[in-house]
C-alpha cells in the first residue's frame, strides 16, 4: 500500500483520510467512548492554550482537536466533508443565509 503523502494545504477530507491511514486500527480498538475522552482532553488543552499559550502552542492544540475529531468521525463511520456540506452548505442552519442574520441571543 502506498502511504498517503499530505499536501501542503490539507482539506478536511484529506485530513480524515490521513488520520484513518495512520491510526484507524488503534482507534477502532479503543472505541468511540475512549476516543471521545481523548478528544475532550485535547479540547481542554486548547482552552488552556487560548488563555495563556503561545501562537505555536495554539497551532498544535487546534491541530490536535481537529485530528481527534477526525478520529471520532472515522470510528463512528461519519464523513466529515459530507456532514459539513449537509449542515452548512446552504448557509446558516437557522436563517439559511450565508451571512447569518439570526439574533445574537440564538445559537445558529
Secondary structure by P-SEA (a helix, b strand, c coil): cccccccccccaaaaaaaaaaccaaaaaaacaaaaaaaaaaaaaaaaaaaacccaaaaaaaaaaaaaaaaaaaaaacccaaaaaaaaccccccccccccccccccccc
